[in-house]
Amino acid sequence: MIKDEIKQFITEKFLFNSDDPPADDVSLLEMNIVDSVGILEIVSFLENHFQIKVEDEELTATNLDSINKIASFIEKKQG
């Protein structure tokens, strides 16, 4: 499932395999889980893992600020 794969990546990369992954609707930026560089790492993961292209104008909190938002964004990109 898309959400599980995103959550696993974020937990491994930014929370160092913590047993307490973020809730699906938590703001990754507001909770200081990721910063602007972290967003770029997430984008790189999404492009490689889900075979999508993220355009510059799509680099917004609306698309990338929570696990739910990222999953919805991927689903839209995949059509």
C-alpha positions in Angstrom: 0.0 0.0 0.0 1.3 3.5 -0.9 0.9 4.9 2.6 2.8 2.1 4.2 5.7 2.5 1.8 5.9 6.2 2.4 5.6 5.8 6.2 8.4 3.2 6.1 10.7 5.5 4.1 10.1 8.5 6.4 10.5 6.3 9.5 13.8 4.8 8.3 15.2 8.0 6.8 14.2 10.7 9.2 13.2 9.0 12.5 16.0 6.4 12.3 13.6 3.4 12.6 11.8 4.8 15.6 9.0 2.6 16.9 6.7 5.7 16.8 6.1 6.6 13.1 4.1 9.8 12.5 0.3 9.7 12.2 -0.9 9.8 8.6 -2.3 13.3 8.9 0.6 14.9 10.9 2.4 17.8 9.3 5.9 16.6 8.6 7.2 20.2 8.4 5.4 21.6 11.5 6.5 18.7 13.6 10.1 19.2 12.4 10.3 15.6 11.1 11.6 16.9 7.7 13.0 20.2 6.5 13.3 21.6 3.0 16.2 19.3 2.3 14.2 16.4 3.6 11.3 17.3 1.2 13.8 17.0 -1.7 14.8 13.5 -0.4 11.2 12.5 -0.2 10.7 13.7 -3.8 13.7 11.8 -5.0 12.3 8.6 -3.3 8.8 9.2 -4.8 10.2 9.7 -8.3 12.4 6.6 -8.1 10.0 4.3 -6.2 6.7 5.2 -7.8 8.1 6.1 -11.3 6.6 9.6 -11.3 7.9 13.0 -12.1 7.4 15.8 -9.5 7.4 19.2 -11.2 8.8 22.3 -9.4 5.3 23.8 -9.1 4.1 20.6 -7.3 6.7 21.0 -4.5 4.0 22.4 -2.0 2.8 21.6 1.4 -0.5 20.7 -0.1 1.1 17.8 -1.9 4.0 16.8 0.5 3.3 17.8 4.1 1.8 14.6 5.5 1.7 10.9 4.7 -2.0 11.2 3.6 -1.1 14.2 1.3 1.8 12.4 -0.3 -0.3 9.3 -0.9 -3.1 11.3 -2.5 -0.5 13.2 -4.6 1.0 9.9 -5.9 -2.4 8.4 -6.7 -3.2 11.5 -8.7 0.1 11.4 -10.5 -0.4 7.7 -11.4 -3.8 8.5 -12.8 
